[in-house]
Amino acid sequence: MDALWLALAFFLGLLFRHIGLPPLVGYLAAGFVLNALGEHGSELLEQIAHAGVLLLLFSVGLKLRIKSLARPEVWGGGLLHLAISGTLLGLALLAVLTLPTEQALLLAVTLGFSSTVLAAKTLEEKAELRAFHGRMAIGILIIQDLAALALMTVAGVGMPSPWALLVLGLPLLQPLVVKLLDWSGHDELLVLYGLALALVVGGLGFEHLGLSSELGALLLGVLLSNHPRATELSKALWSLKEVLLVGFFLQIGLEGWPSLTTLGGALLLALLLPLKAALFFFILIAFRLRARTAFLTALALASYSEFALIVVKFMVGTGQLNSEWLVLLAITVALSFVIAAPLNRFAHVLFERLEPQLVRFERPDHHPDEQPVSLGSTQILILGMGHAGTAAYDFLKKRQNVPSHHKVLIVSGIDSDMVKVERHLHEGRRVVYADAEDPGFWHRLRLDNLKAVVLAMPDREAKNIAARQLRRHGFHGLIGAVSTYPEEEQALKAAGADMTFLAYNEVGVGLAEHVWEALEKRAGEQPEGAVA
């Protein structure tokens, strides 16, 4: 039967992807269909779903810098949003429903939390976990998780063990954890080590201490976030994590099929999502963030959290609420995923359209991370300093010493990942921190000296937006873009790119060129008449 569930999830995921929505919406739909057919979740599915969530949060931890949580806009914004949304929604529930004050406020605060799973997965798919808005969203989610631990204790859902204080000594384990990663190699031992850290040490270990297993998996990832092989470990776990997460979305859909009254209540709560996002937007604007950062962060957090199901399940079990509430919250969380997933996919496009209205709310004094970027006399600009962008940068720097028709060209790179920027600067490259998908970046940038731009970002929509912004601001120079799939080429050229290069094809061509040059060199070194 589980095989049929997976088959249905695959076909509905494929269908929703074909119509332009994320596959996870199809997985949720598969859960609802199975529930309508009389199927219910199983213990195996619950374990699969839980493992998928732990691996996702472990992967997020691998890309997180814990010092980002100390920022006032992170902890202040997260706690302020919980306080305001919990108070307002709590008063509304008290006015509409006949619930005791304590239960109404507890329910209201749980609805103030956002889905860590959805936000992390969406940001990861768009390669924006380390962009400024991505770091803001994940930081606020961690603050929410910490607040959730306190809330669960107040609600009686779980009381931490006195041994939970041992978690404060977790940094002392970092040398051992790092050394074991070095010894794990690059094959199946690497995958097994990641599973052991996420599921056993972070998951079961924290549960035995009375703490959240999700928080444990996240913190174990953070211990390795500065390691050079953190990205390799994340990629090694990627496929397994994606498959297991299907179980999580199926499980939410299988929670129950609503009555008309329950469905109406869920729809009403879903309609509050724009207000939840708007509150995040204005709070972050108050912390001097620019409109674009506040907007993208707010959209990433515009969902209801699976944590609400945990609290409501406990309250139903103790008789504080009837079972209809669990179905209501399951449908509400699922609807929030259905609404938020496509909005986040097209978040940059939405901001482009709403930019004139949203920038009016910006404060005149911007956050230090939002200051204008100066590129000086740069003539060739590379956007995205990953593997492809770095290779392009190094090639162009070498060509500066080769006689040609061009004068010496000054090359610079841009990346929205501060860790990458710091590494490139340490290695002697001219790279600055900025987000090339930000329309405000192009408004502040002088294009007079630029002759060519290379688009090497991993996200397809980001390259399209950058190409359009360049042409929109009067850039008539050369735009070259790296594409992953053949179908991207037409969209990139329509956006303004002059040429596109299919990544895998260019790797093969480059390798063949090196082999050819080596053969030519070897043939030239042999004495005339010698047999090669």
N, C-alpha and C positions, 0 to 999 in steps of 0.2 A: 504493500500500500504506500509506503514512504517513497518508493520509486515513482509511483503515479503522481504523488504530490510534487516531486521534483520536476517531472515532465510538464505538469501544468504550470508550475512556476516558470520554467524555461520558455514555454510558448507564450504565456502572457507577458513575461518580461521582454521577449522579442517583439511582440505586438506593440507594446507601449514605447519601446525604443524606436520602432519604425515610424510611429506618429510624432516623434520628437520629445517624448517624456522619458525621464530616467527609468531604467528597468525596475528599480525598487518599487515603483508605483504598481507595476505588474505583479510583483511578488505579494504586495499587500492585497491586490485584487484576487490573487489565487487563494489567499487565506480566507477571504470572505466567501468566495465560491465554494470552497471545501466546507466551510461552516454551514452554508446554506444547504449543502448535500448531506448534512448530518455528521460530518467528521469533527473530531475534536483533537486538541493537541495531545502529545504524548510526552513521557518523561525523556525519551531520547531526543525529541525535537527541542525540548527545553534546554537540555545539556548542549546540543549543537548551537542553539541561539546564544546561550551564555558564553560559550567558547568563542564564537565569532565576535561578540561585543568586547571580550577581554583582549583578543588579538588586535582589534581596531584601536582600542585605547592604548595598548602597548606601543603600536606603531605611531600613534600621535605623540606619546611620550618621547619616542626616539627623535622626534623633530622639534621638541619643545625646549625653550630656554627658561628655566625656572625663575631667573631674575626678572623676567617680564611680568610676573605676578605682583611684584612690589610697586608697580606703577599705580599712581592714584586713580587714573582713569579705568584701570582694570578692577581693582578691589572696590573702589568707590562707586564706579558705574554699576558693577554687578550687585552690590548690596543695596544701593539706592533704588535700583529697578525693582528688586524683590520687595523692599519696604513699601514703595508706592503702589505697585501692582497688587501686592497682597492686601493692603489696606482697602484700596478701591474695590477690588473684586470681592473681598470679604464682606464689605458693607452691602454690595449688590446682592450677594447670596443670602445675607441675613434678611434683606428686604423682600426677596422673592420666595425663599424657601423657609420651611419650619425646622431649621437645624439649630442645635445648640451653638452658642457663640464660638466655643473652642473648636468644634468640628468644622464650622464654616470658615474660620480663619485658617485652619490647618489645610483645608481643601484649597482655599484661595492661594496660599503660598506655594503649594505644590504645582498649581497651574502657572505660577510665575517662572518655574524652571523651564529651560529649553532643552531640546534633545541633543545630548552629546554625540550620540551615534550618527544622527542625520547631519549635524553640522560638520563633524569630523570627516565623514565620508564624502560630503559634498566638496569641502575645501581640499581634501586630498585628491579627488578626481580632477579638480581644476588646477592642481599644483599650487595652491594658495595658502597652504598651512603656515608658511614662513613669510608671506606678505604681511604688511603691517595690519591690515584688517583681519587677516587670518589669525595672527598672534593675539590680537585683541579679543576675537570671538572665543578662541580656545582658553585664553586666560580667564575670561568672565565665566566660562563653563566650569573651570576648575574651582573658582570661588563659589559657584553654585553647588558644586559637588561637596565642598567642605561645609557649606551651610546645610546641605541635605543631611549630612551625618549628624549635625546637631538637631535638626528637625526630627529625624528618625528616633533619636534618643528621647526627645520630648514626647513624641507620639507613642513611645513604647514599642516601636517596631524592632529595635535592637539596642542593647546596651553594650558598649565596648568593654572588653575584658581589661582588668588592671594591667595586664601584660601589653596592652595596646601602646603604652608609653615607649615600648621597645622600638617602635617605628621611628622615633626621633633619632635613633642611632643608625638608621638606614644608610646615610652617607659613608659610614665606616666600612660598609660592605663593598663600596665602589671599587677599590683596588682588586678584590677577588673577582667581582663580576666582570670587570674589564679583562683581567688575565684569562678567565675562562673563555671569553669571546675570542681572544687572540689564539687560544689553543684549538678552537672549534673548526678551523679551516674554512672551506668555501662550499662544502657539499651538504649531505644530509645531516651531519652533526651540527651545522649552523642552524638549520631549521629546528632540530630537536632542542637545541639550547634555547632558542627563542620561545618555543612552546613551553618549556620547563619554567622559564622566567615569568611568562605571562599567566599561564594557567595554574602552575603549582605554587611558586613562591609568591607572586602577586595575587593570584586568585584565592587558592585554598589557604595560603598563609595568612592573608588579611582577614578572611572569613573566620578563621579560628581565633583571631584576636578581637572579633566582634566588630570589625571595620568593613567598609565596602570593598568587595573584590575588584570592582571597576577602578576605584581609586588606587588600589594596590598595583594593578597592571599598568596604570598610567605612570605611577612613580617609579616602577622598575624600569620602564622605558626611559624616563628622565635620567636615571643613573648612567645610561649609555649614550645620552644625546650628544655629548661632546666627542665621542669616539669616532675616529676616521671611518670605521666600518659600520656605523649606525645605519647609513643609507642602504648598504648592502644587505644588512639583516632585515630591514623593512621590506626590501624588494623580494627577499627570499620567502617571506611570510605572506606576501601580497595575495597570491592566487588562493591559498588555503583560507585566508581571512575572508575573501570575497565570497567563496562558496559557503562557508559557515554562516555568514551574515544573512544569506537567503533564509535560513531557519529563523532568524530573529524577525524578519518582516512577515514570514508565514505565520509565526506564532501570534503576532499582534492581530492579524486578520482573523485568526481562529478563536479569538477571545469570546466572540459571541455575535449573534445577529440581532440587531436592535428592533424594538417595537417602534411604531410611528412616533410615540411620545419621546422615547429615548433618542431616536434619530433627530427629532426636532431640537432637543437639548444639545446634542452634539454639534449640529449645524450652527446653533446660536453661539456656542463657545468658539467654534471655528471662525465665526465672523468677528470675534474679538482679536484675532491674530494681527490685523493691520494696526489696531490700537497698541498691541504689545510691541510691535516693531517701531511704531511712531514714538513710543515712550523711550525705547532704547536710543533712537535717533537723536532726540532732543537732549537726553542726558549726556550722550557722548559729545554733542555739539557744545554743551556747557563746559566740557572738559577741554575745549579748544581744538577738538579734532575737526578736520575739514569735512564738508558735506559728503564727499565720496566715501571716505573711510567710515563715517558714521552710518551711511546708507548700506554699504556692503556688510558691515558688521551686524547691523540690525536685521537685515534679511537672513543672514546665517543663523540668527537666534530666534527667528520668527516661527517657532514650532512649540508644541507641548512635549514635555519630557516623558520618556518611559518610566521615570522615577515615580510619576503620579500613579501609575498602575500598582507599584509596590505598596505605596501608602494606602491606597484605596482597598487593595486586596486585604491588607491587614485590618482595616476598619470594618470591612464586610465580615471578616472572620471573627471579629470580636463583637459583632452585632451592632456596631455604631452606625452602620449604613446598610441598606438592603442591597441585594445582588445586582439590581438594575444599575446601580452606580458604577459597578465594575465594567459592565457592558458599555455604559455611557462614556466612561473615560477611555476605554479601548477604541471606540469609534472616533472619539475626539482626537486622540493621539494619531490614529491612522489618517484622519482627514487633514490634520495639520501637516503630516508628511506629504500627502497628495498635493496640498496647496504650496508648501514651501519648496519642495524639490524642483519643480519647473521654474519657480520664481528665482531660485538661486542659480539655476543653470543659465538664465538670461539676465542675471543681475547687472552686468556691465552695460548691456544694451538698454535696460530699463533706466539706468542712471543717465546714460547719454540723452535719453528723451526727457527726463525730468530735471536735468541739470540746471536750467535757468531758474526753476522754481526753488530747488533745494539749496542752491548756493546763497540765496538771500538770507538764510538763517545762520551762516557762518559768522564766527566772531572775528574781529579784525586782527587779533593776536593769535597766531596759529601755534599749535603744538610743535615742539622741537623736531619731531620726526616728520613734520609736514611742511618744513621750510622749502623755499624754491631751490632748485638744483642748477648749479652752474657747470657747463661742459667746456668752458673756455674756448679754445680754438680748435676743438674736435672737428675732423672732416669726415671720418668714417665712424659711425656709431653702431654698436652691436647690442641689441636688446635681448637679454637672456643669456647669462654667462654659465650655462650648464656645460655638458660635454661638447655639444656642437658649437656653441658660442665661444667657448674657450679655444677650441681648435681653430676657428675662424680668426680670432684675435691673434693667436700665436703666428698663424700663417701670414697675416697682413703685417705684423711687426717685422718678420723676417724679410718680407719683400721690400721693406724700406731701404735695405742695404743693397738691393739689386738695381742696376741701372735700368731706367725705363723712361717713358715719355712724361711720366708724372713727377711732380715735385714730391718731396718727402711728405707723406700724409700722416696726420696725427689720428691715432685710433683710440677710442674709449669704449668702455662697456657699461651697461646698466643692468642691475638685477634688484629684485624686491626682497631677496633673501640676505639679511645682514650677515649671516655666517659665511655665505659664499663671498660677499663683498670683502669681508675682513681677510679671508684666505687669499683672495686674488691680490689684495693690496700687499699682503705679506710676501707674496711671490713676485712682486714687482710690476703688476699690471695696473693700468689706469682704469679703475672701475669705481663707479659711484652708486650709492644706494638710492633707488627711486622705483616707483611703480609705473611702468610704461603704459599700463592699461588705464591710468588715471587721466581723464580729459584735462584736468587742471594742470597736469605736468606739461602738456603740450601748449597750454595757454602761457605758461611761464618760460618756455624754452625759446631761445633765439635760434633760428634755423639758417641764418645767413651763411655760415661757414661750412655747413654740412654738404657733402657731395654724395654720400651713399649711406644707406641704412640696411643692416642685416637683421632680419627678424628670426630669432632662434629660441623664442619662448616655447615651452612645451604645450601650452593650451592653444587650441585652434582658434577659438573666438578671440583670445587676446591678440593673436597676430592680425586677425581681420580688423579689430578695433584700432590697433596701432597704425596699420596701413591707411585706414580711412582718416584717422586724425592727422597723419603726416600730409596727405593730399589736401585735407580741409584747411590746413594752416599754411598752404602755399608752397609746400616742398615739391620741387620739380626734379630733384636728383634721382638716383637709382635706388630702388628698393628690391632687395633679394630676400626670399623667405624659405626657411626649411619646412618641408611638409612631411608628415608621417604616412599619410595615405593618399593615393592618387586622386580621390574625390575632393581633397582639400585644395588642389591646385586651382580649380576654376573659381572657387570662392575667394581665394587670396588675390588672384588677378583682377577679379571684379572689385575688390576692395582697394586696389591701387598698386599691387606689387608688379614689378616689371618682369621678374623671373622667379621661378620656384625650383627647389631641388629636393627630390624625393630622398629622404635620409639614407635608406638602405641601399638604394642604387648608387648614391655618391660614395658610400663606404666601399662598395665593390669596385667602382671605377678608381677610387684613390688607391686601393690595394694593388690593382692591376698596373697603375702608373708606376708605383714604387718597384714592383717586380720587373717591369719593362726597363726602368732606369738602371736597376741593379744588373740586369742582363747586358745592357748596352755598355755599362762601365766595365763589367768583367770581360766582355769581348774586346774592348779597347785596350785592356791591360795585357792581353795575350800577345806573344810575338807573332809577327806576320807569317802566315802559312801554318801556324799551329792548329791542331784539331781541338775544337771546343768540347 
